[in-house]
């Protein structure tokens, strides 16, 4: 059966697949680089040679609405100094349903002030109905210039007594973009293979809270002897909207699942139990099952736009969640991570570390364990992790959690509620948003997992 036989027609998705075709995106970028739009301020256009390669680092697809791609350009060289490589140049590529919408957006951005970049700060790519903005010109993230302009970056490091040993001499050198969420935040790694730290850039509305959450986690670790490590806040610069933290040892527990020592799952359960034993201050935000169900429903709308034939199955799962919501709302609030999909957990074979604490709040401990469990079960669909091993891993996490806190915080039916909801989110966040080759098949397989949990066919959980 062809990949998209039952999927709704969508020009955005077609453009994303076209951008992945070898050479197509690079050719369009090189053409736009060499022939910048006359609408651009000439002073904003650098004098560097066009890139020799382009790699798509991240895909965020919203059916029928837009596609956001993070693209890394390499091979860019300054024309005046032939041996001076610029390093990596990063683009935020926004794909629209039509060329008319892309042209309208391009004109709007071209009218505003644009920071100078190695090449054109803004490019229209008609082949993909797309507008490419060269960082730091991404909307709401312009203060990223404190990181991407070498003199400003060195000054930022010196201001906070941070090492400048690896400080770039030209844009893009020494900094690796780990994650970019357009209009919200960016994460960079700075340093070498053996010595590095992370720099998180936020909007003006979010950097203060991010620093508060990191300080709070450091205090909790000292006060409560948490069974995991957290990053140390090295600096917070309010002017640049950044927080800087150390790099923790280990690799993501989501990598090489099938090769992992089973004791890893004991450490995960014990670590989360130590977090869930904590009560946050009364002014801490609260995440409720009602808010979680609303987020799940929003994610399901995107799946229904892309795959309308799945409506009966998705709506039946949502009805199950609504039916049990009143009972799930009765719980004992504890400190939770609130965004624990597995990638935020690192393990070095001896000790666990947990990162990304921007969503720290009060909530139901089942929320954290359910999201982690959904990630593990979904890997039976998206990777080579056998389902029976995934089930055993999740059972061990549950048991280690109960050994730390008792049975009352993870009652089976409430846990199953969160597990089903988190599986729906995994289908959207992993298989729909990122559009892997088997995206449609993955979504259907993850839905089957959620249905099996409801029926009691996966592990000891059941949401009848």
C-alpha positions as CSV (number, residue, x, y, z in Angstrom):
1,X,0.0,0.0,0.0
2,X,1.5,3.4,-0.9
3,X,2.6,5.5,2.1
4,X,-0.1,8.2,1.8
5,X,-3.0,6.2,0.4
6,X,-5.2,6.9,3.3
7,X,-3.6,10.2,4.4
8,X,-5.3,13.5,3.6
9,X,-3.6,15.4,0.8
10,X,-1.4,18.1,2.2
11,X,1.0,20.4,0.4
12,X,3.0,21.1,3.6
13,X,3.8,17.4,4.0
14,X,4.7,17.1,0.3
15,X,7.1,20.0,0.7
16,X,8.8,18.4,3.7
17,X,9.3,15.1,1.8
18,X,10.6,17.1,-1.2
19,X,13.1,18.9,1.1
20,X,14.5,15.6,2.2
21,X,15.2,14.5,-1.4
22,X,19.0,14.6,-1.9
23,X,20.3,17.9,-3.3
24,X,16.9,19.7,-3.8
25,X,17.0,21.8,-0.6
26,X,20.7,22.7,-1.0
27,X,20.2,23.8,-4.7
28,X,17.3,26.1,-3.7
29,X,19.3,27.6,-0.8
30,X,22.4,28.1,-3.0
31,X,20.3,29.9,-5.6
32,X,18.6,32.2,-3.0
33,X,22.0,32.8,-1.4
34,X,23.6,34.0,-4.6
35,X,20.6,36.1,-5.7
36,X,19.3,37.7,-2.5
37,X,16.0,39.5,-2.7
38,X,16.1,43.3,-3.5
39,X,13.7,43.8,-0.6
40,X,16.5,43.1,1.8
41,X,18.7,45.7,3.3
42,X,22.1,45.3,1.6
43,X,23.9,45.9,5.0
44,X,22.2,42.8,6.4
45,X,23.7,40.5,3.8
46,X,27.1,39.0,4.5
47,X,29.8,38.4,1.8
48,X,30.3,34.7,2.4
49,X,30.3,32.0,-0.2
50,X,27.1,29.8,-0.4
51,X,27.0,26.5,1.6
52,X,28.3,23.3,0.2
53,X,26.0,21.1,2.2
54,X,22.6,21.3,4.0
55,X,21.3,18.9,6.7
56,X,17.8,18.9,8.1
57,X,18.3,18.6,11.9
58,X,14.7,18.8,13.1
59,X,11.2,18.6,11.6
60,X,8.0,19.9,13.2
61,X,4.9,19.2,11.0
62,X,1.5,20.5,11.6
63,X,-1.0,19.0,9.1
64,X,-2.5,21.5,6.7
65,X,-1.0,24.5,8.6
66,X,2.8,24.7,8.6
67,X,6.1,22.8,8.7
68,X,9.1,24.0,10.7
69,X,12.5,22.7,9.8
70,X,15.8,23.4,11.5
71,X,18.6,23.2,8.8
72,X,22.3,23.3,9.4
73,X,24.5,24.7,6.6
74,X,28.1,23.8,6.3
75,X,31.0,24.7,4.0
76,X,30.3,28.4,4.2
77,X,33.5,30.5,3.7
78,X,34.2,34.2,4.0
79,X,35.1,35.5,0.5
80,X,37.8,38.0,1.8
81,X,39.7,35.4,3.8
82,X,39.7,32.2,1.8
83,X,40.9,29.9,4.6
84,X,38.5,31.2,7.2
85,X,35.6,28.9,7.5
86,X,32.4,30.3,9.0
87,X,31.4,27.0,10.6
88,X,27.8,26.0,10.8
89,X,25.0,28.4,9.9
90,X,21.6,27.5,11.1
91,X,18.3,28.3,9.4
92,X,14.7,28.1,10.6
93,X,12.7,27.0,7.6
94,X,9.0,27.7,7.7
95,X,6.9,25.9,5.1
96,X,3.4,27.2,4.2
97,X,0.5,25.5,2.4
98,X,0.9,27.9,-0.5
99,X,3.5,30.1,-2.2
100,X,1.2,33.1,-1.7
101,X,1.3,32.7,2.0
102,X,5.1,32.2,2.0
103,X,5.6,35.4,-0.1
104,X,3.4,37.4,2.2
105,X,5.4,36.2,5.2
106,X,8.7,37.0,3.4
107,X,7.6,40.6,2.7
108,X,6.5,41.1,6.3
109,X,9.8,39.9,7.7
110,X,11.9,41.8,5.1
111,X,10.2,45.1,6.2
112,X,11.6,44.7,9.7
113,X,15.2,45.2,11.0
114,X,17.4,42.2,10.2
115,X,20.7,41.3,11.8
116,X,23.7,40.8,9.5
117,X,24.5,37.1,8.8
118,X,27.1,35.4,6.7
119,X,24.7,35.3,3.7
120,X,21.2,36.6,3.2
121,X,19.3,36.9,6.5
122,X,16.1,35.9,4.8
123,X,15.4,33.7,1.8
124,X,12.3,32.8,-0.1
125,X,12.3,29.2,-1.5
126,X,9.4,28.9,-3.9
127,X,10.1,25.2,-4.6
128,X,9.0,24.4,-1.0
129,X,6.5,27.3,-0.3
130,X,9.0,28.3,2.4
131,X,10.8,31.2,4.1
132,X,14.2,30.6,5.5
133,X,15.4,32.8,8.3
134,X,19.1,32.7,9.2
135,X,19.7,32.7,12.9
136,X,19.6,34.9,15.0
137,X,16.8,36.5,12.9
138,X,14.2,34.0,14.0
139,X,11.1,35.9,15.4
140,X,11.3,36.5,19.2
141,X,14.8,35.0,19.3
142,X,16.9,37.9,18.0
143,X,18.9,38.1,21.2
144,X,20.5,34.9,20.2
145,X,23.0,37.3,18.6
146,X,24.8,37.2,22.0
147,X,25.7,33.6,21.2
148,X,26.1,33.6,17.4
149,X,28.2,36.8,17.1
150,X,31.7,35.9,18.3
151,X,32.6,39.2,20.1
152,X,29.3,39.3,22.0
153,X,29.7,35.6,22.9
154,X,33.2,36.0,24.3
155,X,32.0,39.1,26.3
156,X,29.2,37.0,27.7
157,X,31.5,34.2,28.8
158,X,34.0,36.7,30.3
159,X,31.2,38.5,32.2
160,X,30.3,35.3,34.0
161,X,33.8,33.9,34.4
162,X,33.2,31.0,32.1
163,X,36.0,29.5,30.1
164,X,36.7,31.0,26.7
165,X,39.2,28.3,25.6
166,X,36.8,27.1,22.8
167,X,35.4,30.5,22.0
168,X,34.6,30.8,18.3
169,X,36.6,33.2,16.2
170,X,33.9,33.3,13.5
171,X,30.1,32.7,13.6
172,X,29.0,29.2,14.2
173,X,32.3,27.8,15.3
174,X,32.5,26.1,18.8
175,X,28.7,26.1,19.2
176,X,26.5,23.1,18.3
177,X,22.8,23.8,18.1
178,X,21.1,20.9,20.0
179,X,17.5,22.1,19.7
180,X,15.5,25.0,18.3
181,X,11.9,25.6,19.1
182,X,11.0,28.6,16.9
183,X,9.7,31.6,18.8
184,X,10.4,29.9,22.1
185,X,13.9,28.7,22.9
186,X,17.2,27.3,21.7
187,X,19.8,25.0,23.2
188,X,23.5,25.1,22.3
189,X,26.4,22.9,23.4
190,X,29.7,24.7,23.8
191,X,33.1,23.0,24.2
192,X,34.8,19.8,23.1
193,X,34.0,16.1,23.4
194,X,35.4,15.9,26.9
195,X,34.6,19.3,28.3
196,X,31.5,21.2,27.6
197,X,28.5,23.0,29.0
198,X,25.0,23.9,27.7
199,X,23.6,27.3,27.0
200,X,19.8,27.6,26.9
201,X,18.4,30.7,25.2
202,X,14.8,31.8,26.1
203,X,12.4,34.6,25.2
204,X,12.1,37.6,27.5
205,X,9.1,36.0,29.2
206,X,10.7,32.7,30.1
207,X,14.4,33.0,31.1
208,X,13.7,34.2,34.6
209,X,11.5,31.2,35.4
210,X,14.0,28.8,33.9
211,X,16.7,30.1,36.2
212,X,14.3,29.9,39.2
213,X,13.5,26.3,38.4
214,X,17.1,25.3,38.1
215,X,18.0,26.9,41.4
216,X,15.0,25.2,43.0
217,X,16.1,21.8,41.8
218,X,19.6,22.4,43.1
219,X,18.1,23.3,46.5
220,X,15.9,20.2,46.4
221,X,18.8,18.0,45.6
222,X,20.8,19.3,48.6
223,X,17.8,19.1,51.0
224,X,16.2,15.8,50.0
225,X,19.2,13.7,48.7
226,X,17.5,13.0,45.4
227,X,18.5,9.7,43.7
228,X,19.6,11.5,40.5
229,X,21.8,14.3,39.5
230,X,20.6,17.7,38.1
231,X,22.5,20.3,36.1
232,X,24.3,23.0,38.0
233,X,23.4,26.5,37.1
234,X,26.6,28.2,36.1
235,X,25.2,31.6,35.0
236,X,22.0,33.4,34.3
237,X,22.2,36.5,32.1
238,X,19.0,38.5,32.1
239,X,20.2,40.8,29.2
240,X,21.0,37.9,26.9
241,X,18.0,35.8,28.1
242,X,20.3,32.8,28.7
243,X,21.0,30.2,31.4
244,X,24.2,28.2,31.4
245,X,24.6,24.8,33.0
246,X,27.2,22.1,33.2
247,X,27.1,18.9,31.1
248,X,26.2,15.8,33.0
249,X,27.8,12.4,32.3
250,X,25.9,9.5,30.6
251,X,23.8,9.1,27.5
252,X,20.0,9.3,27.0
253,X,18.3,6.2,28.3
254,X,16.2,6.1,25.1
255,X,19.3,5.2,23.1
256,X,20.1,1.5,22.6
257,X,17.1,0.3,24.7
258,X,17.6,-3.3,23.9
259,X,21.3,-3.3,25.0
260,X,20.6,-1.7,28.4
261,X,21.4,-3.3,31.8
262,X,18.0,-4.0,33.4
263,X,19.3,-2.3,36.5
264,X,18.8,1.0,34.6
265,X,15.1,0.7,35.0
266,X,15.5,0.3,38.8
267,X,17.5,3.5,38.9
268,X,14.8,5.3,36.8
269,X,12.0,4.2,39.2
270,X,14.0,5.0,42.3
271,X,15.0,8.4,40.9
272,X,11.4,9.4,40.2
273,X,10.3,8.1,43.6
274,X,12.8,10.4,45.2
275,X,11.4,13.3,43.3
276,X,7.8,12.4,44.0
277,X,8.6,12.3,47.7
278,X,9.1,16.1,47.6
279,X,6.5,18.8,48.2
280,X,7.2,22.1,46.3
281,X,6.4,25.6,47.7
282,X,2.8,26.6,47.6
283,X,3.5,29.1,44.8
284,X,4.7,26.4,42.4
285,X,2.5,25.9,39.3
286,X,0.1,22.9,39.2
287,X,-0.5,20.5,36.3
288,X,-3.9,18.7,36.4
289,X,-5.4,15.7,34.6
290,X,-7.9,18.1,33.0
291,X,-5.1,20.2,31.6
292,X,-3.4,17.0,30.4
293,X,-6.5,15.8,28.6
294,X,-6.9,19.1,26.9
295,X,-3.3,18.9,25.6
296,X,-4.0,15.3,24.4
297,X,-7.1,16.5,22.5
298,X,-5.2,19.3,20.8
299,X,-2.6,16.7,19.7
300,X,-5.3,14.4,18.4
301,X,-6.7,17.1,16.2
302,X,-3.5,17.2,14.2
303,X,-3.6,13.4,13.8
304,X,-7.2,13.6,12.6
305,X,-6.4,16.2,10.0
306,X,-3.6,14.0,8.6
307,X,-5.4,10.6,8.9
308,X,-9.1,11.2,9.0
309,X,-9.8,7.4,8.7
310,X,-8.5,7.0,12.2
311,X,-11.3,9.1,13.7
312,X,-13.3,6.2,15.2
313,X,-10.3,4.8,17.0
314,X,-9.0,8.1,18.3
315,X,-12.4,9.3,19.5
316,X,-13.0,6.0,21.3
317,X,-9.8,6.4,23.2
318,X,-10.6,10.0,24.1
319,X,-14.0,8.8,25.3
320,X,-12.3,6.4,27.6
321,X,-10.1,9.1,29.0
322,X,-13.1,11.4,29.6
323,X,-15.1,8.6,31.3
324,X,-12.4,8.1,33.9
325,X,-11.3,11.8,34.3
326,X,-13.3,12.4,37.5
327,X,-11.6,9.6,39.4
328,X,-8.2,10.5,38.1
329,X,-8.6,14.0,39.4
330,X,-8.3,12.7,42.9
331,X,-4.6,12.4,43.8
332,X,-1.9,13.7,46.1
333,X,0.0,16.5,44.5
334,X,3.8,16.0,44.5
335,X,6.8,17.5,42.7
336,X,6.9,16.3,39.1
337,X,9.1,16.9,36.1
338,X,6.0,17.3,33.8
339,X,7.8,16.7,30.5
340,X,9.5,13.4,31.0
341,X,9.6,11.6,27.6
342,X,12.8,9.7,28.2
343,X,15.3,11.9,26.4
344,X,15.7,14.0,29.5
345,X,17.1,11.1,31.5
346,X,20.8,10.3,31.2
347,X,22.6,7.3,32.7
348,X,26.3,6.4,32.9
349,X,25.9,2.9,34.1
350,X,26.1,3.9,37.8
351,X,23.9,6.9,38.4
352,X,20.9,8.6,36.8
353,X,20.7,12.3,35.8
354,X,17.6,14.2,34.8
355,X,17.7,17.5,32.8
356,X,15.2,20.1,31.3
357,X,13.4,21.3,34.4
358,X,11.5,24.2,32.9
359,X,8.1,22.6,33.5
360,X,8.8,21.6,37.2
361,X,5.5,21.8,39.1
362,X,3.0,20.1,41.4
363,X,1.1,17.2,39.9
364,X,0.3,13.5,39.9
365,X,3.4,11.2,40.0
366,X,1.5,8.9,37.6
367,X,2.0,11.7,35.0
368,X,5.8,11.4,35.0
369,X,5.9,7.6,35.1
370,X,3.1,7.3,32.5
371,X,5.0,9.6,30.0
372,X,8.2,7.7,30.5
373,X,6.4,4.4,30.2
374,X,4.6,5.5,27.0
375,X,8.0,6.5,25.5
376,X,9.4,3.0,26.4
377,X,6.4,1.1,25.0
378,X,6.3,3.2,21.8
379,X,10.0,2.3,21.2
380,X,8.7,-1.2,20.5
381,X,7.1,0.4,17.4
382,X,9.7,3.0,16.4
383,X,12.9,1.1,17.2
384,X,14.3,-2.4,17.7
385,X,13.2,-2.7,21.3
386,X,11.0,-5.8,21.7
387,X,7.6,-5.2,23.2
388,X,8.1,-7.9,25.9
389,X,11.3,-6.2,27.0
390,X,9.6,-2.8,27.0
391,X,6.8,-4.2,29.2
392,X,9.4,-5.7,31.7
393,X,11.3,-2.5,31.8
394,X,8.2,-0.5,32.7
395,X,7.2,-3.1,35.3
396,X,10.6,-2.7,36.9
397,X,10.3,1.1,36.9
398,X,6.9,0.8,38.7
399,X,8.2,-1.7,41.2
400,X,11.3,0.4,42.1
401,X,9.0,3.4,42.5
402,X,6.7,1.5,44.8
403,X,9.7,0.3,46.8
404,X,10.5,3.9,47.4
405,X,7.1,5.4,48.1
406,X,4.6,2.5,48.5
407,X,1.6,1.6,46.3
408,X,-0.7,4.5,46.8
409,X,1.0,6.9,44.3
410,X,0.7,4.6,41.3
411,X,-2.7,2.9,41.5
412,X,-3.0,0.7,38.4
413,X,-6.1,2.2,36.8
414,X,-5.0,5.8,37.2
415,X,-1.6,4.9,35.9
416,X,-3.2,3.2,32.9
417,X,-5.1,6.5,32.2
418,X,-1.9,8.4,32.0
419,X,-0.2,5.7,29.9
420,X,-3.0,5.7,27.3
421,X,-3.0,9.5,27.1
422,X,0.8,9.7,26.8
423,X,0.7,7.1,24.0
424,X,-1.6,9.3,22.1
425,X,0.8,12.2,22.6
426,X,3.8,10.0,21.5
427,X,1.9,9.2,18.3
428,X,1.6,12.9,17.6
429,X,5.0,14.1,18.9
430,X,7.2,11.4,17.5
431,X,5.4,9.9,14.5
432,X,3.3,12.7,13.1
433,X,5.4,15.8,14.0
434,X,8.7,14.3,12.9
435,X,7.4,12.5,9.8
436,X,9.7,9.4,9.9
437,X,9.5,7.1,6.9
438,X,6.9,4.9,8.5
439,X,5.0,7.8,10.0
440,X,1.5,6.5,9.2
441,X,2.2,2.9,10.2
442,X,3.8,4.1,13.4
443,X,0.8,6.1,14.4
444,X,-1.5,3.1,13.8
445,X,0.7,0.8,15.7
446,X,0.9,3.2,18.7
447,X,-2.9,3.5,18.7
448,X,-3.0,-0.3,18.8
449,X,-0.8,-0.2,21.9
450,X,-3.1,2.3,23.6
451,X,-6.1,0.1,22.8
452,X,-4.2,-2.9,24.2
453,X,-3.5,-1.1,27.4
454,X,-7.2,-0.2,27.7
455,X,-8.1,-3.9,27.2
456,X,-5.4,-5.2,29.6
457,X,-3.4,-6.9,26.8
458,X,-0.2,-5.0,27.6
459,X,1.4,-5.6,31.1
460,X,-0.7,-5.5,34.3
461,X,-2.6,-2.3,33.3
462,X,-6.2,-1.9,32.2
463,X,-8.5,1.0,31.6
464,X,-11.8,-0.7,31.2
